[in-house]
Amino acid sequence: MKIACTMSNARGGTDLLLWSLAARMQAAGVTLCGTVQTNTDCGDDKPCDMDVKILPDGPVVRISQSLGAGSRGCRLDPQALESAIGLSEAFLPQADLLFVNKFGKQEASGRGFRPLIAEALARDIPVLVGLNSLNAEAFETFTGGMAERLEPTEAAVEAWLWTALGSDPDRWAATRGARQSA
């Protein structure tokens, strides 16, 4: 089972890390599936807007919803998240890697990306998951303790990605044409 997670303590740090790594892996010719998240600052008095880009080159989907001034509930739009998952699922058969921007509240409760993660692992497609401390225990339970925890650095995560692919950037680029014509 090739699954790993990373978690940054910096606000938005995991999102930025996964976004950067997805761009690097795609530039190296790796076919990705899943989502990376970007947050749009809405000002000091408002929470950010959360958007996910569907990999490899799909649309950007807003997964947050405005609950109004003073609200304190979860801003995740479950329907938008399910739409993003459906769009991601279509790319899984061609994918070399699955990126999941976050194992969040939906996944912790048995929904969200969990079925897609399980399908990727069943197909022997490596999975990289962004994690936060609130859902770390649920992720540990879901993976049965089999996931590797990676330091939130580009070097550490990228090294795991290439190891999980059984290659390195130079060999991957050299064999890209052969894989595409197969």
QUIZICOR-V514174 format. One record per helix or strand of 2 or more residues. SS is the DSSP state (~ for helix, > for strand). FROM is the first residue (numbers start at 1). LEN is the number of residues. If there is no record, write none. Layout:
BEGIN
ss-><SS;SS>
from-><FROM;FROM>
len-><LEN;LEN>
END
This chain:
BEGIN
ss-><>;~;>;>;>;~;~;>;~;~;>;~;>;~;~>
from-><3;13;32;49;60;78;92;97;105;114;126;133;148;154;169>
len-><4;15;9;7;3;12;3;7;4;9;6;11;3;12;13>
END
